[in-house]
Amino acid sequence: MVLKYPVILVHGIAVKQMRALRAFGKIEKVLDAEGHMVYVADIDGFGTIESNAEQLKNYVLNVLSKTGAEKVNIIAHSKGGLDTKYMITELGMEDKIASLTTLCTPHRGSIIASWIWRLPMWMKRIIAFFINSFYKLCLKDEHPDAMRACEQLMHVDESEETLAFSYNVYCQSYSTSLKRGRDCFLMAIPMKLYKHFEKLENDGMVSTESAKFGNYRGHCLDISVSHVQITDLFSRRSQKEKIYDFYKRLCNELAEMGY
């Protein structure tokens, strides 16, 4: 069954939609082969929630103009879910969004971001300067602000949960769980720190509890999958087909619901 409305994939922090390293790997092609209209939003990798929400709004409006559709479905990963929520609640886009599915989004903040924020201010400023310069000059970010982006990920006001109930948008969420460090070298250390100091199930960046929003559907997969692997980045060959099948099922379910 094919989606009634186009689906826009929205990436999280530090990721860019580039020809050499696509934000969602082959997921866009997989869903396109299923007959869905699929787009990947091109927003800043280190923009603030407010700045990225503005960019996302313009992207959504362009997709609506191009396709003639009345609404879009959004599948947002990590910080992309926070950008999308802000776009809906603060930028008047409620009537343009049919559904919002968040994957591993830190709806209640990320402890990893809180740990980074504890670094000395001089160190944070130096790190932020180099990140902002690299993303602006090399990756074409329009308004990179690594310092503010990190601060916004530390803690998110739980009142934002009202989006799932007060706006005419179907909202659901998924999490992932990294069970063993060897399953993803990139997320191994933060995952172990999470479990050691906080005793929380997590994907290497976001705890399961923080990922819950709207209609929480549980883990995307019943296998060990990290925060980045669910977007087909650094995923193992043994994981890829299961990851692709998850996105297929997700879109099929939304299609059956009339979205």
Stockholm file with secondary structure:
# STOCKHOLM 1.0

chainA/1-259         MVLKYPVILVHGIAVKQMRALRAFGKIEKVLDAEGHMVYVADIDGFGTIESNAEQLKNYVLNVLSKTGAEKVNIIAHSKGGLDTKYMITELGMEDKIASLTTLCTPHRGSIIASWIWRLPMWMKRIIAFFINSFYKLCLKDEHPDAMRACEQLMHVDESEETLAFSYNVYCQSYSTSLKRGRDCFLMAIPMKLYKHFEKLENDGMVSTESAKFGNYRGHCLDISVSHVQITDLFSRRSQKEKIYDFYKRLCNELAEMGY
#=GR chainA/1-259 SS CCCSSCEEEECCTTCCCCSSSCTTTTHHHHHHHTTCCEEECCCCSSCCHHHHHHHHHHHHHHHHHHHCCSCEEEEEETHHHHHHHHHHHHTTCGGGEEEEEEESCCTTCCHHHHHHHTSCHHHHHHHHHHHHHHHHHTSCCSSCCHHHHHHHHHCCCGGGGGHHHHSSSEEEEEECCCCCGGGCTTTHHHHHHIIIIICCCBSSSSBTTTTCCSEEEEESCSSCCCTTGGGTSSCCHHHHHHHHHHHHHHHHHHHHTTC
#=GC SS_cons         CCCSSCEEEECCTTCCCCSSSCTTTTHHHHHHHTTCCEEECCCCSSCCHHHHHHHHHHHHHHHHHHHCCSCEEEEEETHHHHHHHHHHHHTTCGGGEEEEEEESCCTTCCHHHHHHHTSCHHHHHHHHHHHHHHHHHTSCCSSCCHHHHHHHHHCCCGGGGGHHHHSSSEEEEEECCCCCGGGCTTTHHHHHHIIIIICCCBSSSSBTTTTCCSEEEEESCSSCCCTTGGGTSSCCHHHHHHHHHHHHHHHHHHHHTTC
//
